[in-house]
Amino acid sequence: MTKKQIISKKGETWEYEETPETRAALKKLHDGIRKLEEQAPDYGVGK
């Protein structure tokens, strides 16, 4: 397992272990967001 780290624009550090389950969950999340953006191009904050 690989540890991943993300640092937000506010300087917050997020760390997680990348597992097959984590990858699947992130793929599902991103696919859902893509579908919403296709349905409503103005979907999202700051758009």
Short mmCIF file of the C-alpha atoms (twelve columns), coordinates in Angstrom:
data_MODEL
# 
_entry.id   MODEL 
# 
loop_
_atom_site.group_PDB 
_atom_site.id 
_atom_site.type_symbol 
_atom_site.label_atom_id 
_atom_site.label_alt_id 
_atom_site.label_comp_id 
_atom_site.label_asym_id 
_atom_site.label_seq_id 
_atom_site.Cartn_x 
_atom_site.Cartn_y 
_atom_site.Cartn_z 
_atom_site.pdbx_PDB_model_num 
ATOM 1  C CA . MET A 1  0.000   0.000  0.000   1 
ATOM 2  C CA . THR A 2  1.135   3.477  -0.851  1 
ATOM 3  C CA . LYS A 3  0.541   6.505  1.327   1 
ATOM 4  C CA . LYS A 4  -0.708  9.563  -0.529  1 
ATOM 5  C CA . GLN A 5  -0.610  13.114 0.755   1 
ATOM 6  C CA . ILE A 6  -2.551  16.142 -0.424  1 
ATOM 7  C CA . ILE A 7  -1.958  19.687 0.784   1 
ATOM 8  C CA . SER A 8  -4.917  22.034 0.308   1 
ATOM 9  C CA . LYS A 9  -4.720  25.684 -0.687  1 
ATOM 10 C CA . LYS A 10 -5.296  26.537 2.981   1 
ATOM 11 C CA . GLY A 11 -2.245  24.506 4.007   1 
ATOM 12 C CA . GLU A 12 -4.189  21.565 5.440   1 
ATOM 13 C CA . THR A 13 -2.507  18.189 4.985   1 
ATOM 14 C CA . TRP A 14 -4.601  15.138 4.092   1 
ATOM 15 C CA . GLU A 15 -3.002  11.705 4.093   1 
ATOM 16 C CA . TYR A 16 -4.483  8.348  3.118   1 
ATOM 17 C CA . GLU A 17 -3.395  4.859  2.174   1 
ATOM 18 C CA . GLU A 18 -4.064  4.038  -1.442  1 
ATOM 19 C CA . THR A 19 -5.768  0.661  -1.632  1 
ATOM 20 C CA . PRO A 20 -7.835  -0.931 -4.401  1 
ATOM 21 C CA . GLU A 21 -10.951 0.075  -2.441  1 
ATOM 22 C CA . THR A 22 -9.770  3.690  -2.212  1 
ATOM 23 C CA . ARG A 23 -9.049  3.810  -5.945  1 
ATOM 24 C CA . ALA A 24 -12.507 2.401  -6.731  1 
ATOM 25 C CA . ALA A 25 -14.212 4.917  -4.422  1 
ATOM 26 C CA . LEU A 26 -12.321 7.853  -5.972  1 
ATOM 27 C CA . LYS A 27 -13.138 6.635  -9.492  1 
ATOM 28 C CA . LYS A 28 -16.829 6.388  -8.563  1 
ATOM 29 C CA . LEU A 29 -16.751 9.902  -7.077  1 
ATOM 30 C CA . HIS A 30 -15.052 11.437 -10.127 1 
ATOM 31 C CA . ASP A 31 -17.360 9.587  -12.557 1 
ATOM 32 C CA . GLY A 32 -20.377 10.990 -10.700 1 
ATOM 33 C CA . ILE A 33 -19.012 14.515 -10.890 1 
ATOM 34 C CA . ARG A 34 -18.321 14.135 -14.635 1 
ATOM 35 C CA . LYS A 35 -21.908 12.972 -15.234 1 
ATOM 36 C CA . LEU A 36 -23.288 15.951 -13.321 1 
ATOM 37 C CA . GLU A 37 -21.108 18.337 -15.313 1 
ATOM 38 C CA . GLU A 38 -22.351 16.812 -18.582 1 
ATOM 39 C CA . GLN A 39 -25.969 17.251 -17.479 1 
ATOM 40 C CA . ALA A 40 -25.503 20.792 -16.204 1 
ATOM 41 C CA . PRO A 41 -22.327 22.493 -17.512 1 
ATOM 42 C CA . ASP A 42 -22.647 25.202 -14.862 1 
ATOM 43 C CA . TYR A 43 -22.616 22.628 -12.038 1 
ATOM 44 C CA . GLY A 44 -20.098 23.305 -9.285  1 
ATOM 45 C CA . VAL A 45 -18.900 26.032 -7.038  1 
ATOM 46 C CA . GLY A 46 -17.109 28.906 -8.660  1 
ATOM 47 C CA . LYS A 47 -18.229 28.134 -12.202 1 
# 
